[in-house]
Amino acid sequence: MVRIDENTGRGVAISTDCNGRFTKLDPYTGAKLALAESYRNVCATGAVPLAVTNCLNFGSPEDPEVMWQFSEAVRGLADGCQELGTPVTGGNVSFYNQTGETAILPTPGGWRARRDR
């Protein structure tokens, strides 16, 4: 949390969360878990969650397994945001994160920015 205004106590709470191992096992649920963990962490500061800015990191989309992981993770984030009533205000997708033929663990992570009360 960063305090922006000393007089009002207003600030910004940001949480970055994702477990690539969970997401590799089940990209849909892993993405929802990343969203939920980040949401809880922001709430724990006393802030009110307002929106999500995602950062989707995956291996080569030319690999059918990676493309499936990406598709399921996006579906999980969309469903999770709908359930929480939280809009996605932006984000990015980064593909080809790998060494040789070995892709990174998929991280559709919870890069979430929220405003405090």
C-alpha positions in Angstrom: 0.0 0.0 0.0 1.2 3.5 -0.9 -0.3 6.5 0.9 -0.9 9.3 -1.6 -2.5 12.0 0.5 -1.5 12.5 4.1 -4.6 14.6 4.9 -7.2 12.1 3.8 -5.2 8.9 4.2 -6.1 7.8 0.7 -3.7 5.6 -1.1 -3.3 2.7 -3.5 -3.0 -1.0 -2.6 -1.5 -3.3 -5.2 -1.0 -7.1 -5.0 0.9 -9.3 -7.4 0.0 -13.0 -7.0 0.2 -16.2 -9.0 1.4 -19.7 -8.5 2.7 -21.1 -11.8 2.6 -24.7 -10.5 -1.1 -24.5 -9.7 -1.7 -22.9 -13.1 0.3 -25.6 -15.0 -1.9 -28.3 -13.3 -5.1 -26.5 -14.0 -4.9 -23.2 -15.9 -8.5 -22.3 -15.4 -8.5 -22.8 -11.6 -5.0 -21.5 -11.3 -6.0 -18.2 -12.8 -9.0 -17.9 -10.6 -6.8 -18.7 -7.5 -4.4 -16.0 -8.5 -7.2 -13.5 -8.8 -8.8 -14.6 -5.5 -5.4 -14.4 -3.6 -4.7 -11.0 -4.9 -8.2 -9.8 -4.1 -7.9 -11.1 -0.5 -4.5 -9.5 -0.1 -5.8 -6.1 -1.1 -8.8 -6.5 1.2 -6.5 -7.4 4.1 -5.0 -3.9 3.8 -8.4 -2.3 4.3 -8.6 -1.2 0.7 -11.6 -1.7 -1.6 -10.8 -3.8 -4.7 -11.8 -1.8 -7.8 -10.2 -3.3 -10.9 -7.7 -5.8 -12.3 -4.7 -5.2 -14.6 -3.5 -8.5 -15.7 -0.1 -9.7 -16.9 -0.2 -13.0 -18.8 3.1 -14.8 -19.3 3.4 -18.0 -21.3 5.6 -20.0 -23.5 5.3 -20.3 -27.3 1.7 -20.1 -28.5 2.8 -22.3 -31.4 2.8 -25.2 -28.8 -0.8 -26.5 -28.6 -0.4 -27.2 -24.8 0.7 -23.6 -24.2 -2.1 -22.2 -26.3 -4.5 -24.4 -24.3 -3.0 -23.1 -21.0 -3.4 -19.5 -22.2 -7.0 -20.1 -23.4 -8.1 -21.7 -20.1 -6.3 -19.1 -18.0 -8.0 -16.3 -19.8 -11.4 -18.1 -19.4 -10.6 -18.5 -15.6 -9.7 -14.8 -15.2 -12.9 -13.7 -17.1 -15.1 -16.0 -15.0 -13.4 -15.0 -11.7 -13.7 -11.3 -12.5 -17.4 -11.7 -13.4 -18.0 -13.5 -10.1 -16.2 -10.8 -8.1 -17.8 -8.0 -10.1 -14.3 -6.7 -10.9 -13.5 -5.1 -14.3 -10.3 -5.7 -16.2 -8.9 -2.2 -17.0 -5.8 -3.3 -18.9 -2.9 -5.7 -19.1 -0.5 -7.4 -21.4 0.3 -10.8 -22.9 3.9 -12.0 -23.1 4.5 -15.2 -25.2 7.7 -17.1 -26.1 8.9 -17.1 -22.5 11.1 -20.2 -22.6 14.5 -21.6 -22.8 14.9 -23.8 -25.9 11.8 -26.0 -26.0 11.1 -25.6 -22.3 8.3 -23.1 -21.5 8.1 -21.2 -18.3 5.3 -22.1 -15.9 2.2 -20.3 -17.0 1.6 -17.2 -14.9 -1.7 -15.4 -15.7 -0.9 -13.5 -12.6 -2.7 -11.2 -10.4 -1.2 -7.9 -11.1 -4.1 -6.0 -9.5 -4.3 -2.3 -8.7 -6.9 -1.0 -6.3 -7.7 2.2 -4.5 -8.1 2.2 -0.7 -11.2 3.5 1.2 
